[in-house]
Amino acid sequence: MIQNRKMRKGTRSCTACRRRKVRCIFPSEESDVCSNCDRRGSTCVPQGVSLDLNSRINDRSRQRRRVKSRHQNTQSVPQATPDGETIRGSSQFSDVLVALKGLQNRIEISLKSTRSNVPARDVVGPSRGADSIQSDRAPIMKLLDHELIGRVPEAEKEASQQVSSQRSKHNKTYSSHQPTEHAEALKGLLAALPTELEMNGIFKTKSGWWNSWRESFGLSWGDEGDSSLEVFAIRTFQTGHPALLGSLLLCFALSTGDFAKYLSSVEHWILNNDELAGSIYGLQCLMGLGLCFMSSLQPRRAWATYRKANTLLQLAGIHRTHRKSKSLDTIFWQLFSADRWVSLLIGLPYSVPENLCDLYIPPPEEESLVKFHYRHLSILTGRVIDCLQSEKSPTLSTVTGVDEKIDEITAHLPFGYLDLEQIRRCRDAKDRHTRAFRLSHVHSLRAQLYMPLFLQGAQGDKQEYSRMACVRSARTLLEAYLLLHESDPAAARTDNSIKQSAPSALTAAVIVFLNMLGYGRNDAAGAVQERAAEKVYDDGLIERTLIALYSWSEDQPCSLSGQCHATLKDLVKSSRGLHKGERREIVVPYFGKVTVDRKEGPSQAADPWLETSSGEGRLLESNADSIAAWPALYDDFFLTYSGPWTAQDDYVGGLVDNADAAAAFDWIAEPDHGFCQY
């Protein structure tokens, strides 16, 4: 029997660690598997042991691991609820607990090892190494790295790239020898985890959104094999990357709606650490963090988060080189699109200059049609922002030019792909979901593109065309969202990608609502009958939108969907039940409040269709108090905005008597502690 070379007496080390030239650490004296082999899932063969014993050692170690896992599952998973009942986790949840325990052990070993050699420095921030920039466009680099000066031979250059690639892969592997700041970050993030009982409850009843969310954002979280949130949690604890753990906390926040509990830790340990935030896992975490900020009514932080994420992309040169890697390409387009989406929604400039980025999009025959369409619309979102935020009001020719580009990109989709009736008849739920979102994306851009012309009023044929184009797109947008909701209400309530669409649905509903009131319209005498039929349909459309928003809120009034529902409901109530000389304040999510006034004095003649309405209004009877039918269409209703975008200095003080309004302003009044209180 052939033996390995003997070791010095008293030395304990395995063959794998010796071959890799890393320190071999056993968690305890009784352990048969070192930390490195346990993390890799490989066989731990002590030096000096016969090579013929490898298979037997492997079988014995696996058997011990199974016994240990079974024992921990028996001891820790069954727990008592406040009602005296016990909850038992699945075998998969026992794997979560085993992986979590392993991560805690590695953190403890890392902290002890570091403190015994180097004084601990409890610092959260960028790496203390050399501050470098990944760019060959700086003037000094242009001089020193030009082809006239000299180039590295191609063979040597390829070898250098392979070495750097191997180093980057090695750096992504987190062993028990973590730098102090990473171990401290892991320890701080683990402290924010829910209890085992709460975690098991989340996995069982509140993680149904996982698959649809990952499909919507192109596997931004986890690998393709992470079929459930529970599997993702196992891989997170086994990998031990702080940014992955931060993403897991964001998942718990989305599952429970308790953003104040989880977001602060992610913001402290990931967002404020450029070294962690600038990694692939870190950029994916920032993508989710921005979405969570939007869901928790903190748009300013979401905008700043995406701005920082795109800054880190540019510092690493990814804005030019992202096509070299599929994962980099995915995260670049996600952050590029998210920056424009948030900027459009809250009316601020986008941060990524298009002319300095590699924005090549493969043709439809080389790329997914949906991805091709989505990325082109992300670029065109910048053109819509330019129209909305221009100092001068856009002209019809500018608006129609952008609209034609949207049509040109949409023409690449199959015939009838965005036809609403065909989408309704689609039996494949996943395909129906994707097509409805593509339809809503197109008409969301169109509605907001024509909005400046909608607000100019119908002073001629051009203005009337623009106004009606805006209203038609708003209607189609609502119909697409209602299709997603009404085809499967239970799934829509747990789908976070649908909940994120609540502000867009609110914007479209307000456009339709103002059109019903006659704002900016100059109707001919023969159009009265046509408008009556149109208003009946729009009335039902807004009613269904209110029901959908209320359902998405899941009985949480302070959620994003709950706030959008309350705003639309109060706006409709004001127009129906407001008497002359009365005033009502409406809180608008993200933006402050709008005051609705009905002035004293004579008003125009009532709308004939509205005169025939009597009894209780249909619009709110499903989820609100009974409200009288619309009294008439008056020209004495006025909307006045007050908030952070006005010149007033006391916009926060005016909300003291309104608890809901004051809560909506938490992110303005307290920039360092901007969590909405639930």
C-alpha positions in Angstrom: 0.0 0.0 0.0 1.5 3.3 -1.1 1.7 6.0 1.6 2.0 9.8 1.2 5.1 11.5 2.5 5.1 11.6 6.3 4.5 14.8 8.2 6.2 16.3 11.2 4.9 15.1 14.5 2.1 17.2 15.9 1.2 18.7 12.5 -2.4 18.5 11.3 -3.1 19.5 7.7 -4.9 18.1 4.7 -3.5 17.3 1.2 -5.8 19.8 -0.6 -4.7 22.8 1.5 -1.1 21.8 1.1 -1.5 21.7 -2.6 -3.2 25.1 -2.7 -0.6 26.5 -0.3 -3.2 27.9 2.1 -3.5 27.6 5.8 -5.5 24.5 6.9 -7.9 25.2 9.8 -10.2 22.7 11.5 -13.2 24.3 13.4 -12.6 22.0 16.4 -10.4 19.2 17.5 -13.1 16.7 16.7 -13.7 17.9 13.2 -12.6 15.5 10.3 -13.1 18.2 7.6 -11.2 21.5 7.5 -13.0 24.8 6.8 -11.6 25.1 3.3 -12.7 21.6 2.2 -16.1 22.0 3.9 -16.7 25.2 2.0 -15.8 23.6 -1.3 -17.6 20.4 -0.6 -14.5 18.4 -1.4 -12.9 15.4 0.3 -10.6 16.4 3.2 -7.7 13.9 3.2 -5.1 14.4 6.0 -1.5 14.3 4.8 0.1 10.9 5.5 -3.1 8.9 5.0 -3.1 6.2 2.4 -4.5 7.2 -0.9 -6.5 4.0 -1.0 -8.5 5.3 2.0 -9.8 8.3 0.1 -13.1 6.8 -0.8 -13.7 5.4 2.7 -12.8 8.8 4.3 -15.2 10.6 1.8 -18.0 8.2 2.7 -17.4 8.5 6.4 -17.3 12.3 6.3 -20.5 12.5 4.2 -22.2 10.2 6.7 -21.2 12.3 9.6 -22.4 15.4 7.8 -25.8 13.8 7.2 -26.1 12.8 10.9 -25.1 16.3 12.0 -27.6 17.9 9.6 -30.4 15.5 10.8 -29.5 16.3 14.4 -29.6 20.1 13.8 -32.9 19.8 12.0 -34.4 17.9 14.9 -33.0 20.3 17.5 -33.5 23.7 16.0 -36.2 23.7 13.4 -39.3 22.7 15.5 -40.2 25.9 17.4 -43.2 27.0 19.3 -45.4 29.8 18.1 -47.2 32.2 20.5 -50.3 30.0 20.2 -48.4 27.0 21.4 -48.2 25.3 18.0 -44.9 24.0 16.6 -43.6 24.8 13.1 -41.3 22.3 11.4 -39.0 23.2 8.6 -38.4 21.2 5.5 -35.2 19.3 4.9 -34.2 22.3 2.6 -34.7 24.7 5.5 -32.4 22.5 7.6 -29.8 23.0 4.9 -30.3 26.7 5.3 -29.6 26.5 9.0 -26.5 24.3 8.5 -25.1 26.8 5.9 -25.9 29.7 8.2 -24.1 27.9 11.1 -21.1 27.3 8.9 -20.9 31.0 7.9 -21.1 32.0 11.5 -18.2 29.7 12.4 -16.1 31.1 9.5 -16.7 34.6 10.6 -15.7 33.8 14.2 -12.5 32.1 13.0 -11.7 34.9 10.7 -12.2 37.6 13.4 -10.1 35.6 15.9 -7.3 35.0 13.3 -7.2 38.7 12.3 -7.3 40.0 15.9 -4.4 37.7 16.9 -2.2 39.0 14.1 -3.3 42.5 13.2 -5.1 45.1 15.4 -8.7 45.1 14.5 -9.9 48.3 12.8 -13.7 48.6 12.8 -13.8 50.6 9.6 -16.6 50.7 7.0 -15.5 52.2 3.8 -13.5 51.7 0.6 -10.5 49.4 0.4 -7.3 50.7 2.0 -5.3 49.5 -0.9 -4.0 51.6 -3.8 -6.7 53.8 -5.3 -6.7 52.9 -9.0 -9.0 53.8 -12.0 -9.8 51.4 -14.8 -9.6 53.8 -17.7 -7.4 54.1 -20.7 -9.0 57.4 -21.8 -7.1 59.7 -19.4 -4.6 62.1 -21.1 -1.5 60.5 -19.5 -2.7 57.1 -20.6 -3.3 58.3 -24.1 0.3 59.4 -24.2 1.9 56.3 -22.6 -0.4 53.6 -24.1 -0.5 54.6 -27.7 0.4 52.4 -30.6 3.1 54.8 -31.7 4.9 54.4 -28.4 4.7 50.7 -28.1 2.4 47.8 -27.5 2.7 44.6 -25.5 3.0 41.5 -27.8 -0.4 39.8 -28.3 0.8 36.5 -26.8 2.1 38.2 -23.7 -1.1 40.3 -23.5 -3.3 37.3 -23.6 -1.3 35.6 -20.9 -1.6 38.6 -18.7 -5.4 38.7 -19.2 -5.6 35.0 -18.3 -3.6 35.6 -15.1 -5.8 38.6 -14.1 -8.9 36.6 -14.9 -7.7 33.8 -12.6 -6.9 36.3 -9.9 -10.3 37.8 -10.1 -11.9 34.4 -9.8 -9.7 33.6 -6.8 -10.7 36.9 -5.2 -14.4 36.1 -5.5 -13.9 33.0 -3.4 -14.5 33.8 0.2 -12.6 31.6 2.6 -12.3 31.8 6.3 -9.4 34.3 5.9 -11.5 37.3 5.2 -10.2 40.9 5.6 -11.4 42.4 8.9 -13.9 44.8 7.2 -15.6 41.9 5.3 -15.9 39.8 8.5 -17.3 42.8 10.4 -19.7 43.5 7.5 -20.9 39.9 7.5 -21.3 40.0 11.3 -23.3 43.2 11.0 -25.5 41.8 8.2 -26.2 38.6 10.0 -27.4 40.6 13.0 -30.2 41.9 10.9 -31.5 38.4 9.9 -34.9 37.4 11.1 -35.3 34.6 13.7 -35.3 31.0 12.5 -39.1 30.9 13.0 -39.6 34.1 11.0 -37.3 33.0 8.3 -39.0 29.7 7.9 -42.4 31.5 7.7 -41.0 33.8 4.9 -39.8 30.8 2.9 -43.1 29.0 3.2 -45.7 31.7 2.7 -44.1 35.0 1.5 -41.6 34.0 -1.2 -43.9 33.3 -4.2 -42.7 36.4 -5.9 -39.2 35.1 -6.4 -39.4 33.5 -9.8 -41.4 36.3 -11.5 -39.1 38.9 -9.9 -36.0 37.2 -11.2 -37.5 36.8 -14.7 -38.5 40.5 -14.8 -34.9 41.6 -13.9 -33.0 39.1 -15.8 -31.6 36.9 -13.0 -30.2 40.0 -11.2 -30.2 38.0 -8.0 -28.8 34.5 -7.7 -27.8 31.9 -10.3 -30.0 30.1 -12.7 -30.0 27.1 -10.3 -31.5 29.2 -7.5 -35.1 27.9 -8.1 -36.4 29.4 -4.9 -35.6 32.0 -2.3 -34.7 29.1 0.1 -32.1 27.8 -2.4 -30.7 31.3 -2.8 -30.3 31.6 0.9 -28.4 28.3 1.1 -26.0 29.5 -1.6 -25.6 32.9 0.0 -24.5 31.4 3.4 -22.2 29.0 1.7 -20.6 31.6 -0.5 -20.2 34.1 2.4 -20.1 37.3 0.2 -21.4 40.3 2.1 -23.2 41.7 -0.9 -25.1 38.4 -1.5 -26.1 38.5 2.2 -27.3 42.1 1.6 -29.4 40.9 -1.3 -31.0 38.2 0.9 -31.9 40.9 3.4 -33.6 42.9 0.6 -35.6 39.8 -0.3 -36.8 39.5 3.3 -37.8 43.2 3.1 -39.8 42.7 -0.1 -41.4 39.6 1.4 -42.5 41.2 4.6 -42.8 44.9 3.7 -40.7 45.7 6.8 -38.2 47.9 5.0 -37.1 49.8 8.1 -35.9 46.6 9.7 -33.6 45.5 6.8 -32.6 48.4 4.6 -30.5 50.3 7.1 -28.0 47.4 7.5 -27.7 47.0 3.7 -27.2 50.7 3.3 -24.6 50.8 6.1 -22.5 47.8 5.2 -22.8 47.6 1.4 -23.8 51.0 -0.1 -21.2 52.8 2.0 -18.4 50.4 1.2 -17.1 51.0 -2.3 -15.1 47.8 -2.4 -18.1 45.6 -1.7 -20.6 47.7 -3.7 -18.3 47.8 -6.7 -18.2 44.0 -7.1 -20.7 42.1 -9.3 -22.6 40.9 -6.3 -22.5 44.4 -4.9 -23.9 46.0 -8.1 -26.7 43.5 -8.1 -27.4 44.3 -4.5 -27.6 48.1 -5.3 -30.0 47.3 -8.1 -32.4 45.7 -5.6 -31.7 48.3 -2.9 -32.9 51.1 -5.3 -36.1 49.2 -5.9 -36.7 48.7 -2.2 -36.2 52.4 -1.6 -38.8 53.1 -4.2 -41.2 50.6 -2.6 -40.6 52.3 0.8 -41.4 55.8 -0.4 -37.8 57.0 -0.5 -37.3 58.1 -4.1 -34.4 60.4 -3.4 -32.4 57.5 -1.9 -33.3 55.3 -4.9 -32.1 57.9 -7.4 -28.9 58.4 -5.4 -28.3 54.7 -5.1 -28.6 54.2 -8.9 -26.4 57.2 -9.4 -23.7 55.7 -7.2 -24.0 52.3 -8.8 -23.5 53.8 -12.3 -20.6 55.8 -11.0 -18.9 52.5 -9.7 -19.6 51.0 -13.1 -17.8 53.8 -14.8 -14.9 53.7 -12.3 -14.4 50.0 -13.2 -14.7 50.8 -16.9 -17.7 48.5 -17.2 -19.7 51.1 -19.2 -17.3 50.3 -22.1 -16.3 46.7 -21.6 -19.6 45.1 -20.3 -20.0 43.0 -23.5 -17.0 40.9 -22.6 -19.1 39.1 -19.9 -22.7 38.1 -19.9 -23.1 38.9 -16.2 -21.5 42.4 -16.6 -23.7 43.0 -19.7 -26.8 42.1 -17.7 -26.0 44.3 -14.7 -25.0 47.3 -16.9 -28.3 47.4 -18.7 -30.2 46.9 -15.5 -28.6 49.9 -13.8 -28.6 51.9 -17.0 -32.4 51.3 -17.4 -33.2 51.8 -13.7 -31.4 55.1 -13.6 -33.6 56.4 -16.4 -36.8 54.9 -15.0 -36.4 56.5 -11.6 -35.3 59.8 -13.2 -38.4 59.9 -15.4 -40.7 59.0 -12.5 -39.5 61.7 -10.1 -38.5 64.3 -12.7 -34.7 64.5 -12.2 -31.8 64.2 -14.7 -30.4 60.8 -15.7 -26.7 60.2 -14.8 -25.2 58.1 -17.6 -24.2 60.0 -20.7 -25.1 57.8 -23.7 -22.3 59.0 -26.0 -19.6 57.8 -23.6 -21.0 54.2 -23.2 -21.1 51.1 -25.3 -24.8 50.9 -26.1 -24.5 48.4 -28.9 -27.6 46.1 -29.0 -27.5 43.0 -31.1 -30.1 42.7 -33.8 -33.3 40.7 -33.1 -32.1 37.6 -34.9 -29.1 37.4 -32.5 -30.8 38.5 -29.3 -34.1 37.9 -27.5 -36.8 40.1 -29.0 -38.0 41.1 -25.5 -34.5 42.1 -24.4 -33.9 43.9 -27.8 -37.1 45.9 -27.3 -36.5 46.6 -23.6 -33.0 48.0 -24.1 -34.0 50.2 -27.0 -36.9 51.7 -25.0 -34.4 52.3 -22.1 -32.4 54.5 -24.4 -35.5 56.2 -25.7 -36.5 56.9 -22.1 -33.7 59.5 -22.1 -35.4 61.3 -25.0 -38.7 61.4 -23.1 -36.9 62.8 -20.1 -35.3 65.5 -22.4 -38.8 66.5 -23.5 -40.3 66.6 -20.1 -37.4 68.4 -18.4 -36.5 70.9 -21.1 -36.7 74.6 -20.2 -38.8 75.2 -23.3 -42.0 73.3 -23.9 -41.5 70.6 -26.5 -43.0 71.0 -30.0 -45.3 68.5 -31.6 -42.6 67.7 -34.2 -40.1 66.8 -31.4 -42.6 64.6 -29.6 -43.8 62.8 -32.7 -40.2 62.2 -33.7 -39.6 60.3 -30.5 -43.0 58.5 -30.9 -41.9 57.3 -34.4 -38.7 55.9 -32.9 -40.8 54.0 -30.4 -43.0 52.6 -33.2 -39.9 51.7 -35.2 -38.5 49.6 -32.4 -41.8 48.0 -31.5 -42.2 47.0 -35.2 -39.5 44.3 -34.7 -41.9 42.4 -32.4 -44.1 39.7 -33.9 -47.3 40.9 -35.5 -50.0 41.2 -32.9 -47.6 40.7 -30.0 -48.8 43.9 -28.3 -52.4 43.5 -29.3 -54.5 43.6 -26.1 -57.1 41.2 -27.3 -54.6 38.6 -28.4 -52.8 39.0 -25.0 -56.1 38.3 -23.2 -56.5 35.1 -25.2 -52.9 33.9 -24.5 -53.0 30.8 -22.3 -49.4 30.8 -21.3 -49.3 32.8 -18.1 -45.6 33.7 -18.4 -46.0 34.8 -22.0 -49.1 36.8 -21.2 -47.2 38.5 -18.3 -44.3 39.4 -20.5 -46.4 40.8 -23.3 -48.6 42.9 -21.0 -45.5 44.4 -19.4 -44.1 45.3 -22.9 -47.4 46.9 -23.8 -47.5 48.9 -20.6 -43.8 50.0 -21.1 -44.6 51.4 -24.6 -47.7 53.3 -23.5 -46.1 54.6 -20.3 -43.5 56.4 -22.4 -46.1 57.6 -24.8 -48.4 59.0 -22.2 -45.6 60.9 -20.5 -44.2 62.0 -23.8 -47.4 63.7 -24.9 -48.2 65.0 -21.4 -46.7 68.5 -21.9 -48.9 69.0 -24.9 -51.9 67.5 -23.0 -51.5 70.2 -20.4 -51.5 73.0 -23.0 -55.1 72.5 -23.8 -57.0 71.9 -27.0 -56.5 75.2 -28.8 -56.3 73.7 -32.2 -56.2 70.4 -34.1 -52.5 69.8 -33.2 -53.1 70.2 -29.5 -56.3 68.1 -29.7 -54.4 65.3 -31.4 -51.7 65.4 -28.7 -54.2 65.5 -25.9 -56.1 62.5 -27.2 -52.8 60.6 -27.9 -51.9 61.1 -24.3 -55.3 59.9 -23.1 -55.4 56.9 -25.4 -51.9 55.7 -24.1 -53.0 56.2 -20.5 -56.1 54.1 -21.1 -54.1 51.3 -22.7 -51.5 51.4 -19.9 -54.3 50.9 -17.3 -55.8 48.1 -19.4 -52.5 46.3 -19.5 -52.0 46.5 -15.7 -55.6 45.5 -15.1 -55.1 42.5 -17.3 -52.2 41.4 -15.2 -54.3 41.9 -12.0 -57.6 40.4 -13.1 -56.1 37.4 -14.8 -54.7 36.2 -11.5 -55.4 38.5 -8.5 -53.7 36.3 -6.0 -50.4 36.2 -8.0 -50.6 39.9 -8.7 -50.8 40.6 -4.9 -47.4 38.9 -4.4 -45.7 40.1 -7.6 -43.3 42.9 -6.7 -42.8 43.8 -10.4 -46.5 44.7 -10.6 -46.4 46.6 -7.3 -43.5 48.7 -8.6 -45.8 49.8 -11.4 -48.3 51.5 -9.0 -46.9 55.1 -9.7 -47.3 54.6 -13.4 -50.8 53.3 -13.0 -51.6 56.3 -10.8 -50.2 58.7 -13.4 -52.3 57.1 -16.1 -55.4 57.1 -14.0 -55.0 60.9 -13.2 -54.7 61.6 -17.0 -57.9 59.7 -17.7 -59.6 61.4 -14.7 -58.7 64.9 -15.8 -59.9 64.1 -19.2 -63.3 63.1 -17.8 -63.5 66.4 -16.0 -62.9 68.2 -19.3 -59.6 69.9 -18.5 -58.0 71.3 -21.7 -60.8 70.1 -23.9 -62.7 72.3 -26.4 -65.5 70.0 -27.7 -67.7 70.6 -30.6 -71.4 70.5 -30.1 -71.9 67.2 -31.9 -69.4 65.3 -29.7 -71.5 65.3 -26.5 -73.0 61.9 -27.2 -69.6 60.4 -28.1 -68.1 61.8 -24.8 -70.9 60.2 -22.8 -70.1 56.7 -23.9 -66.4 57.4 -23.4 -66.9 58.6 -19.9 -68.9 55.5 -19.0 -65.9 53.4 -20.0 -63.4 55.6 -18.2 -65.5 55.6 -15.1 -65.3 51.8 -15.0 -61.6 51.9 -15.8 -60.8 54.1 -12.8 -63.0 52.0 -10.6 -61.1 48.8 -11.6 -57.8 50.6 -11.1 -58.8 51.5 -7.5 -59.7 47.9 -6.8 -56.3 46.7 -8.2 -54.3 49.3 -6.2 -56.1 48.4 -3.1 -55.5 44.7 -3.7 -51.7 45.3 -4.4 -51.4 47.2 -1.1 -52.3 44.0 0.9 -54.0 46.0 3.6 -50.9 48.2 4.2 -51.9 51.8 3.7 -48.4 53.1 4.0 -47.1 50.9 1.2 -46.4 52.3 -2.2 -49.6 50.8 -3.7 -51.6 51.8 -0.6 -50.5 55.4 -1.0 -51.3 55.4 -4.7 -54.7 54.0 -3.9 -55.4 56.7 -1.3 -54.3 59.5 -3.6 -56.6 58.4 -6.5 -59.5 57.7 -4.1 -59.2 61.2 -2.5 -59.0 62.8 -5.9 -62.2 61.2 -7.0 -63.9 62.0 -3.7 -63.0 65.6 -4.0 -64.5 66.0 -7.4 -67.7 64.3 -6.3 -68.4 65.6 -2.9 -66.7 69.1 -2.7 -69.1 72.0 -2.3 -68.4 75.6 -3.3 -65.8 77.3 -1.1 -64.5 73.9 0.3 -61.0 72.7 0.1 -59.4 69.3 0.5 -55.7 68.2 0.7 -54.4 65.1 -1.1 -51.1 63.5 -0.3 -49.2 62.3 -3.5 -46.6 59.6 -3.0 -43.0 61.0 -3.2 -44.1 64.6 -4.0 -46.0 66.1 -1.1 -49.6 67.3 -1.3 -52.1 68.8 -3.7 -54.9 71.1 -2.6 -58.2 70.8 -4.4 -60.3 74.0 -4.2 -63.8 74.7 -5.5 -64.2 78.5 -5.8 -67.2 80.5 -5.1 -69.1 82.1 -7.9 -71.0 81.1 -11.1 -70.0 78.0 -12.9 -70.6 76.5 -16.4 -73.6 74.4 -17.2 -73.6 70.9 -16.0 -72.6 68.1 -18.3 -75.7 66.3 -19.6 -74.2 62.9 -19.0 -73.4 63.8 -15.4 -76.9 65.2 -14.9 -78.3 61.8 -15.5 -76.1 60.2 -12.9 -78.0 59.7 -9.6 -77.7 57.7 -6.4 -74.4 56.3 -5.2 -71.4 56.4 -7.4 -70.1 53.0 -8.6 -66.5 54.1 -8.5 -65.7 53.6 -4.8 -68.4 51.4 -3.4 -66.2 48.4 -3.3 -63.6 49.7 -0.9 -64.6 53.1 0.4 -67.5 55.0 2.1 -70.5 55.8 0.0 -70.1 59.0 -1.9 -72.8 60.9 -3.8 -72.7 60.8 -7.6 -70.9 63.4 -9.5 -73.0 66.6 -9.0 -72.0 68.2 -12.3 -68.9 69.2 -14.4 -67.8 72.6 -13.1 -65.1 74.9 -14.3 -64.3 76.1 -10.8 -62.2 73.1 -9.5 -58.5 74.1 -9.1 -55.5 72.0 -8.1 -52.6 73.6 -6.2 -49.4 71.8 -5.4 -47.2 72.5 -2.3 -44.1 70.6 -1.4 -40.4 70.4 -1.9 -40.6 71.5 -5.5 -42.2 74.9 -4.6 -40.6 78.1 -3.4 -42.1 77.8 0.0 -39.9 77.3 3.1 -42.5 75.9 5.4 -43.9 73.0 3.3 -43.1 70.5 6.0 -44.6 72.5 8.8 -47.9 72.7 7.1 -48.3 68.9 7.3 -48.0 68.7 11.1 -51.7 68.2 11.6 -51.9 65.5 8.9 -50.2 62.3 10.1 -50.3 60.6 6.7 -48.9 63.6 4.9 -46.2 64.0 7.5 -45.2 60.4 7.1 -44.9 60.9 3.4 -42.4 63.7 4.0 -40.1 61.7 6.3 -37.6 61.2 3.5 -37.5 65.0 3.0 -37.5 66.2 6.6 -35.0 63.6 7.8 -32.5 62.9 5.1 -30.3 60.7 7.3 -33.2 58.6 8.7 -35.6 58.5 5.8 -37.6 55.4 6.5 -41.4 55.7 6.4 -42.8 54.7 9.8 -45.2 51.8 9.4 
